[in-house]
Amino acid sequence: MANYGWKPGVSVHAGKYGGMRYFITDAVKAADVLLHHWPVRAPKGQKHLVARLTLLKCLEGKCDAERARQAFIEAAEEAGILAR
């Protein structure tokens, strides 16, 4: 079984209006946030697409969790939802 977990975790402000804080520690949860909990006002730019594709590869066992983590962070930064 592939290792989808990562450390350190990544916090983002997500949910429909960005009012919920999510603490992401694995590719499965990151994919869920990207697909189902991305704020409606947050842009879905190029880095969002790259993160989705990278996470899919990770879930298929074709890339490592750290690469997926970095792609998720870049998408969150691009959208302005990364919590610090």
N, CA, C and O atoms as a Tinker XYZ file with bonds, in Angstrom:
   336  protein
     1  N      0.848000   -1.185000    0.000000    73     2
     2  CA     0.000000    0.000000    0.000000    64     1     3
     3  C      0.886000    1.238000    0.000000    63     2     4     5
     4  O      1.902000    1.287000    0.693000    81     3
     5  N      0.496000    2.224000   -0.774000    73     3     6
     6  CA     1.272000    3.455000   -0.879000    64     5     7
     7  C      1.152000    4.283000    0.402000    63     6     8     9
     8  O      0.163000    4.188000    1.129000    81     7
     9  N      2.166000    5.085000    0.658000    73     7    10
    10  CA     2.155000    5.983000    1.808000    64     9    11
    11  C      1.663000    7.344000    1.349000    63    10    12    13
    12  O      2.363000    8.049000    0.622000    81    11
    13  N      0.452000    7.717000    1.773000    73    11    14
    14  CA    -0.139000    8.981000    1.376000    64    13    15
    15  C      0.064000   10.076000    2.409000    63    14    16    17
    16  O     -0.218000   11.240000    2.126000    81    15
    17  N      0.548000    9.736000    3.605000    73    15    18
    18  CA     0.662000   10.706000    4.686000    64    17    19
    19  C      1.859000   11.620000    4.522000    63    18    20    21
    20  O      2.845000   11.289000    3.864000    81    19
    21  N      1.736000   12.788000    5.149000    73    19    22
    22  CA     2.860000   13.732000    5.103000    64    21    23
    23  C      2.966000   14.508000    6.406000    63    22    24    25
    24  O      2.002000   14.676000    7.153000    81    23
    25  N      4.183000   14.970000    6.638000    73    23    26
    26  CA     4.484000   15.822000    7.790000    64    25    27
    27  C      5.420000   16.914000    7.309000    63    26    28    29
    28  O      6.288000   16.641000    6.480000    81    27
    29  N      5.284000   18.115000    7.785000    73    27    30
    30  CA     4.219000   18.557000    8.675000    64    29    31
    31  C      2.913000   18.720000    7.920000    63    30    32    33
    32  O      2.894000   18.806000    6.692000    81    31
    33  N      1.828000   18.761000    8.670000    73    31    34
    34  CA     0.513000   18.968000    8.083000    64    33    35
    35  C      0.388000   20.370000    7.513000    63    34    36    37
    36  O      1.216000   21.239000    7.786000    81    35
    37  N     -0.638000   20.580000    6.731000    73    35    38
    38  CA    -0.883000   21.859000    6.066000    64    37    39
    39  C     -2.272000   22.352000    6.470000    63    38    40    41
    40  O     -3.249000   21.611000    6.357000    81    39
    41  N     -2.366000   23.591000    6.938000    73    39    42
    42  CA    -3.655000   24.178000    7.317000    64    41    43
    43  C     -4.145000   25.125000    6.226000    63    42    44    45
    44  O     -3.390000   25.946000    5.704000    81    43
    45  N     -5.422000   24.988000    5.898000    73    43    46
    46  CA    -6.048000   25.877000    4.918000    64    45    47
    47  C     -7.411000   26.324000    5.427000    63    46    48    49
    48  O     -8.046000   25.647000    6.236000    81    47
    49  N     -7.844000   27.481000    4.932000    73    47    50
    50  CA    -9.192000   27.979000    5.198000    64    49    51
    51  C    -10.039000   27.550000    4.010000    63    50    52    53
    52  O     -9.874000   28.073000    2.908000    81    51
    53  N    -10.941000   26.607000    4.224000    73    51    54
    54  CA   -11.723000   26.053000    3.128000    64    53    55
    55  C    -13.194000   25.980000    3.524000    63    54    56    57
    56  O    -13.645000   26.699000    4.415000    81    55
    57  N    -13.921000   25.116000    2.862000    73    55    58
    58  CA   -15.365000   25.082000    3.025000    64    57    59
    59  C    -15.973000   26.050000    2.031000    63    58    60    61
    60  O    -15.248000   26.813000    1.392000    81    59
    61  N    -17.255000   26.036000    1.890000    73    59    62
    62  CA   -17.935000   26.830000    0.863000    64    61    63
    63  C    -17.496000   28.295000    0.855000    63    62    64    65
    64  O    -17.235000   28.860000   -0.207000    81    63
    65  N    -17.415000   28.907000    2.036000    73    63    66
    66  CA   -17.052000   30.321000    2.116000    64    65    67
    67  C    -15.681000   30.555000    2.753000    63    66    68    69
    68  O    -15.335000   31.690000    3.081000    81    67
    69  N    -14.913000   29.499000    2.927000    73    67    70
    70  CA   -13.581000   29.634000    3.497000    64    69    71
    71  C    -13.568000   29.822000    4.998000    63    70    72    73
    72  O    -12.550000   30.221000    5.564000    81    71
    73  N    -14.679000   29.541000    5.647000    73    71    74
    74  CA   -14.788000   29.772000    7.077000    64    73    75
    75  C    -14.347000   28.616000    7.953000    63    74    76    77
    76  O    -14.316000   28.748000    9.176000    81    75
    77  N    -14.008000   27.490000    7.356000    73    75    78
    78  CA   -13.568000   26.341000    8.143000    64    77    79
    79  C    -12.070000   26.144000    7.949000    63    78    80    81
    80  O    -11.537000   26.331000    6.855000    81    79
    81  N    -11.417000   25.770000    9.011000    73    79    82
    82  CA    -9.984000   25.504000    8.920000    64    81    83
    83  C     -9.786000   23.988000    8.855000    63    82    84    85
    84  O    -10.260000   23.244000    9.714000    81    83
    85  N     -9.086000   23.559000    7.831000    73    83    86
    86  CA    -8.791000   22.150000    7.639000    64    85    87
    87  C     -7.304000   21.929000    7.879000    63    86    88    89
    88  O     -6.471000   22.718000    7.433000    81    87
    89  N     -6.979000   20.861000    8.580000    73    87    90
    90  CA    -5.589000   20.478000    8.807000    64    89    91
    91  C     -5.360000   19.203000    8.007000    63    90    92    93
    92  O     -5.896000   18.145000    8.336000    81    91
    93  N     -4.564000   19.315000    6.960000    73    91    94
    94  CA    -4.373000   18.237000    5.995000    64    93    95
    95  C     -3.065000   17.504000    6.281000    63    94    96    97
    96  O     -2.001000   18.121000    6.343000    81    95
    97  N     -3.151000   16.187000    6.453000    73    95    98
    98  CA    -1.952000   15.389000    6.733000    64    97    99
    99  C     -1.760000   14.241000    5.752000    63    98   100   101
   100  O     -0.876000   13.405000    5.935000    81    99
   101  N     -2.586000   14.200000    4.711000    73    99   102
   102  CA    -2.398000   13.133000    3.723000    64   101   103
   103  C     -3.037000   13.506000    2.387000    63   102   104   105
   104  O     -3.840000   14.435000    2.296000    81   103
   105  N     -2.662000   12.766000    1.371000    73   103   106
   106  CA    -3.118000   13.047000    0.013000    64   105   107
   107  C     -4.614000   12.808000   -0.157000    63   106   108   109
   108  O     -5.254000   13.475000   -0.970000    81   107
   109  N     -5.176000   11.878000    0.586000    73   107   110
   110  CA    -6.604000   11.593000    0.475000    64   109   111
   111  C     -7.415000   12.810000    0.915000    63   110   112   113
   112  O     -8.327000   13.235000    0.207000    81   111
   113  N     -7.091000   13.368000    2.070000    73   111   114
   114  CA    -7.805000   14.545000    2.572000    64   113   115
   115  C     -7.562000   15.758000    1.672000    63   114   116   117
   116  O     -8.479000   16.541000    1.423000    81   115
   117  N     -6.341000   15.911000    1.188000    73   115   118
   118  CA    -6.030000   17.024000    0.294000    64   117   119
   119  C     -6.879000   16.950000   -0.975000    63   118   120   121
   120  O     -7.405000   17.965000   -1.432000    81   119
   121  N     -7.010000   15.761000   -1.537000    73   119   122
   122  CA    -7.832000   15.589000   -2.730000    64   121   123
   123  C     -9.291000   15.920000   -2.425000    63   122   124   125
   124  O     -9.971000   16.540000   -3.242000    81   123
   125  N     -9.769000   15.513000   -1.262000    73   123   126
   126  CA   -11.140000   15.814000   -0.854000    64   125   127
   127  C    -11.356000   17.327000   -0.770000    63   126   128   129
   128  O    -12.373000   17.836000   -1.241000    81   127
   129  N    -10.416000   18.036000   -0.180000    73   127   130
   130  CA   -10.534000   19.494000   -0.071000    64   129   131
   131  C    -10.501000   20.134000   -1.461000    63   130   132   133
   132  O    -11.314000   21.008000   -1.760000    81   131
   133  N     -9.575000   19.707000   -2.300000    73   131   134
   134  CA    -9.485000   20.274000   -3.653000    64   133   135
   135  C    -10.765000   20.058000   -4.452000    63   134   136   137
   136  O    -11.204000   20.946000   -5.182000    81   135
   137  N    -11.354000   18.894000   -4.313000    73   135   138
   138  CA   -12.518000   18.553000   -5.125000    64   137   139
   139  C    -13.858000   18.989000   -4.537000    63   138   140   141
   140  O    -14.786000   19.315000   -5.277000    81   139
   141  N    -13.957000   18.995000   -3.197000    73   139   142
   142  CA   -15.269000   19.179000   -2.583000    64   141   143
   143  C    -15.384000   20.340000   -1.607000    63   142   144   145
   144  O    -16.498000   20.745000   -1.274000    81   143
   145  N    -14.272000   20.884000   -1.141000    73   143   146
   146  CA   -14.333000   21.895000   -0.091000    64   145   147
   147  C    -13.570000   23.172000   -0.423000    63   146   148   149
   148  O    -13.334000   23.998000    0.459000    81   147
   149  N    -13.184000   23.343000   -1.678000    73   147   150
   150  CA   -12.469000   24.554000   -2.093000    64   149   151
   151  C    -13.448000   25.716000   -2.005000    63   150   152   153
   152  O    -14.559000   25.605000   -2.523000    81   151
   153  N    -13.087000   26.810000   -1.380000    73   151   154
   154  CA   -14.017000   27.942000   -1.260000    64   153   155
   155  C    -14.473000   28.451000   -2.630000    63   154   156   157
   156  O    -13.696000   28.483000   -3.584000    81   155
   157  N    -15.727000   28.840000   -2.706000    73   155   158
   158  CA   -16.271000   29.290000   -3.989000    64   157   159
   159  C    -15.579000   30.553000   -4.494000    63   158   160   161
   160  O    -15.489000   30.762000   -5.704000    81   159
   161  N    -15.092000   31.395000   -3.590000    73   159   162
   162  CA   -14.420000   32.637000   -4.007000    64   161   163
   163  C    -12.931000   32.437000   -4.298000    63   162   164   165
   164  O    -12.289000   33.320000   -4.867000    81   163
   165  N    -12.387000   31.302000   -3.919000    73   163   166
   166  CA   -10.955000   31.053000   -4.132000    64   165   167
   167  C    -10.723000   30.630000   -5.578000    63   166   168   169
   168  O    -11.428000   29.762000   -6.094000    81   167
   169  N     -9.738000   31.240000   -6.231000    73   167   170
   170  CA    -9.484000   30.878000   -7.628000    64   169   171
   171  C     -9.015000   29.439000   -7.775000    63   170   172   173
   172  O     -8.334000   28.891000   -6.909000    81   171
   173  N     -9.395000   28.853000   -8.885000    73   171   174
   174  CA    -8.925000   27.515000   -9.261000    64   173   175
   175  C     -8.023000   27.709000  -10.469000    63   174   176   177
   176  O     -8.414000   27.465000  -11.610000    81   175
   177  N     -6.812000   28.152000  -10.188000    73   175   178
   178  CA    -5.863000   28.466000  -11.239000    64   177   179
   179  C     -5.039000   27.274000  -11.680000    63   178   180   181
   180  O     -5.385000   26.122000  -11.421000    81   179
   181  N     -3.956000   27.575000  -12.342000    73   179   182
   182  CA    -3.068000   26.547000  -12.885000    64   181   183
   183  C     -2.514000   25.646000  -11.780000    63   182   184   185
   184  O     -2.411000   24.434000  -11.969000    81   183
   185  N     -2.162000   26.216000  -10.641000    73   183   186
   186  CA    -1.581000   25.408000   -9.564000    64   185   187
   187  C     -2.627000   24.488000   -8.932000    63   186   188   189
   188  O     -2.286000   23.422000   -8.421000    81   187
   189  N     -3.880000   24.889000   -8.964000    73   187   190
   190  CA    -4.963000   24.024000   -8.497000    64   189   191
   191  C     -5.038000   22.786000   -9.390000    63   190   192   193
   192  O     -5.146000   21.664000   -8.896000    81   191
   193  N     -4.982000   22.992000  -10.695000    73   191   194
   194  CA    -5.017000   21.876000  -11.638000    64   193   195
   195  C     -3.805000   20.970000  -11.447000    63   194   196   197
   196  O     -3.939000   19.747000  -11.426000    81   195
   197  N     -2.633000   21.562000  -11.310000    73   195   198
   198  CA    -1.415000   20.764000  -11.096000    64   197   199
   199  C     -1.540000   19.946000   -9.819000    63   198   200   201
   200  O     -1.159000   18.776000   -9.790000    81   199
   201  N     -2.072000   20.556000   -8.762000    73   199   202
   202  CA    -2.240000   19.833000   -7.496000    64   201   203
   203  C     -3.203000   18.658000   -7.665000    63   202   204   205
   204  O     -2.949000   17.569000   -7.150000    81   203
   205  N     -4.283000   18.870000   -8.368000    73   203   206
   206  CA    -5.239000   17.779000   -8.590000    64   205   207
   207  C     -4.593000   16.625000   -9.331000    63   206   208   209
   208  O     -4.763000   15.465000   -8.955000    81   207
   209  N     -3.855000   16.937000  -10.379000    73   207   210
   210  CA    -3.187000   15.884000  -11.153000    64   209   211
   211  C     -2.105000   15.182000  -10.332000    63   210   212   213
   212  O     -1.962000   13.961000  -10.400000    81   211
   213  N     -1.352000   15.953000   -9.562000    73   211   214
   214  CA    -0.287000   15.385000   -8.734000    64   213   215
   215  C     -0.873000   14.489000   -7.649000    63   214   216   217
   216  O     -0.360000   13.398000   -7.401000    81   215
   217  N     -1.938000   14.942000   -7.004000    73   215   218
   218  CA    -2.576000   14.124000   -5.970000    64   217   219
   219  C     -3.133000   12.835000   -6.551000    63   218   220   221
   220  O     -3.045000   11.783000   -5.919000    81   219
   221  N     -3.703000   12.904000   -7.739000    73   219   222
   222  CA    -4.193000   11.694000   -8.389000    64   221   223
   223  C     -3.045000   10.709000   -8.617000    63   222   224   225
   224  O     -3.182000    9.514000   -8.353000    81   223
   225  N     -1.923000   11.215000   -9.106000    73   223   226
   226  CA    -0.759000   10.349000   -9.306000    64   225   227
   227  C     -0.306000    9.738000   -7.985000    63   226   228   229
   228  O      0.040000    8.558000   -7.925000    81   227
   229  N     -0.310000   10.542000   -6.935000    73   227   230
   230  CA     0.102000   10.048000   -5.619000    64   229   231
   231  C     -0.840000    8.934000   -5.157000    63   230   232   233
   232  O     -0.386000    7.901000   -4.666000    81   231
   233  N     -2.127000    9.140000   -5.311000    73   231   234
   234  CA    -3.097000    8.136000   -4.891000    64   233   235
   235  C     -2.994000    6.861000   -5.719000    63   234   236   237
   236  O     -3.373000    5.783000   -5.259000    81   235
   237  N     -2.487000    6.982000   -6.923000    73   235   238
   238  CA    -2.249000    5.813000   -7.767000    64   237   239
   239  C     -0.896000    5.165000   -7.464000    63   238   240   241
   240  O     -0.550000    4.139000   -8.049000    81   239
   241  N     -0.128000    5.773000   -6.541000    73   239   242
   242  CA     1.187000    5.249000   -6.186000    64   241   243
   243  C      2.276000    5.633000   -7.159000    63   242   244   245
   244  O      3.317000    4.978000   -7.206000    81   243
   245  N      2.062000    6.689000   -7.946000    73   243   246
   246  CA     3.012000    7.093000   -8.981000    64   245   247
   247  C      3.831000    8.323000   -8.628000    63   246   248   249
   248  O      4.608000    8.795000   -9.458000    81   247
   249  N      3.680000    8.859000   -7.416000    73   247   250
   250  CA     4.549000    9.930000   -6.946000    64   249   251
   251  C      4.565000    9.883000   -5.425000    63   250   252   253
   252  O      3.709000    9.249000   -4.807000    81   251
   253  N      5.529000   10.547000   -4.835000    73   251   254
   254  CA     5.627000   10.479000   -3.374000    64   253   255
   255  C      4.756000   11.538000   -2.709000    63   254   256   257
   256  O      4.356000   12.522000   -3.331000    81   255
   257  N      4.477000   11.312000   -1.443000    73   255   258
   258  CA     3.584000   12.181000   -0.686000    64   257   259
   259  C      4.138000   13.598000   -0.560000    63   258   260   261
   260  O      3.363000   14.554000   -0.567000    81   259
   261  N      5.432000   13.757000   -0.446000    73   259   262
   262  CA     6.009000   15.100000   -0.295000    64   261   263
   263  C      5.776000   15.938000   -1.546000    63   262   264   265
   264  O      5.520000   17.139000   -1.457000    81   263
   265  N      5.863000   15.321000   -2.679000    73   263   266
   266  CA     5.593000   16.051000   -3.930000    64   265   267
   267  C      4.129000   16.506000   -3.970000    63   266   268   269
   268  O      3.835000   17.632000   -4.372000    81   267
   269  N      3.225000   15.631000   -3.553000    73   267   270
   270  CA     1.808000   15.977000   -3.503000    64   269   271
   271  C      1.566000   17.084000   -2.481000    63   270   272   273
   272  O      0.779000   17.997000   -2.732000    81   271
   273  N      2.231000   17.012000   -1.340000    73   271   274
   274  CA     2.103000   18.036000   -0.303000    64   273   275
   275  C      2.505000   19.404000   -0.851000    63   274   276   277
   276  O      1.802000   20.394000   -0.647000    81   275
   277  N      3.638000   19.450000   -1.547000    73   275   278
   278  CA     4.125000   20.718000   -2.090000    64   277   279
   279  C      3.163000   21.275000   -3.133000    63   278   280   281
   280  O      2.922000   22.482000   -3.166000    81   279
   281  N      2.618000   20.421000   -3.976000    73   279   282
   282  CA     1.662000   20.874000   -4.985000    64   281   283
   283  C      0.401000   21.426000   -4.320000    63   282   284   285
   284  O     -0.158000   22.420000   -4.783000    81   283
   285  N     -0.048000   20.790000   -3.237000    73   283   286
   286  CA    -1.222000   21.272000   -2.511000    64   285   287
   287  C     -0.943000   22.634000   -1.883000    63   286   288   289
   288  O     -1.786000   23.530000   -1.939000    81   287
   289  N      0.234000   22.792000   -1.286000    73   287   290
   290  CA     0.616000   24.074000   -0.683000    64   289   291
   291  C      0.626000   25.177000   -1.736000    63   290   292   293
   292  O      0.114000   26.270000   -1.491000    81   291
   293  N      1.195000   24.907000   -2.890000    73   291   294
   294  CA     1.253000   25.911000   -3.953000    64   293   295
   295  C     -0.141000   26.306000   -4.432000    63   294   296   297
   296  O     -0.384000   27.479000   -4.716000    81   295
   297  N     -1.056000   25.348000   -4.526000    73   295   298
   298  CA    -2.426000   25.652000   -4.924000    64   297   299
   299  C     -3.108000   26.520000   -3.859000    63   298   300   301
   300  O     -3.815000   27.473000   -4.187000    81   299
   301  N     -2.892000   26.183000   -2.596000    73   299   302
   302  CA    -3.493000   26.959000   -1.509000    64   301   303
   303  C     -2.928000   28.373000   -1.464000    63   302   304   305
   304  O     -3.666000   29.327000   -1.220000    81   303
   305  N     -1.620000   28.515000   -1.700000    73   303   306
   306  CA    -1.010000   29.857000   -1.741000    64   305   307
   307  C     -1.582000   30.657000   -2.907000    63   306   308   309
   308  O     -1.924000   31.829000   -2.746000    81   307
   309  N     -1.688000   30.037000   -4.074000    73   307   310
   310  CA    -2.227000   30.710000   -5.253000    64   309   311
   311  C     -3.653000   31.214000   -4.983000    63   310   312   313
   312  O     -4.029000   32.292000   -5.443000    81   311
   313  N     -4.434000   30.440000   -4.243000    73   311   314
   314  CA    -5.822000   30.787000   -3.951000    64   313   315
   315  C     -5.969000   31.705000   -2.740000    63   314   316   317
   316  O     -7.053000   32.231000   -2.486000    81   315
   317  N     -4.892000   31.895000   -2.000000    73   315   318
   318  CA    -4.952000   32.746000   -0.815000    64   317   319
   319  C     -5.657000   32.117000    0.371000    63   318   320   321
   320  O     -6.210000   32.826000    1.212000    81   319
   321  N     -5.644000   30.779000    0.450000    73   319   322
   322  CA    -6.338000   30.106000    1.555000    64   321   323
   323  C     -5.406000   29.371000    2.505000    63   322   324   325
   324  O     -5.863000   28.714000    3.440000    81   323
   325  N     -4.108000   29.477000    2.273000    73   323   326
   326  CA    -3.143000   28.819000    3.162000    64   325   327
   327  C     -3.157000   29.511000    4.520000    63   326   328   329
   328  O     -2.990000   30.728000    4.605000    81   327
   329  N     -3.355000   28.742000    5.570000    73   327   330
   330  CA    -3.362000   29.298000    6.934000    64   329   331
   331  C     -1.960000   29.226000    7.505000    63   330   332   333
   332  O     -1.286000   28.203000    7.383000    81   331
   333  N     -1.529000   30.282000    8.112000    73   331   334
   334  CA    -0.182000   30.315000    8.679000    64   333   335
   335  C     -0.252000   30.444000   10.169000    63   334   336
   336  O      0.782000   30.490000   10.835000    81   335
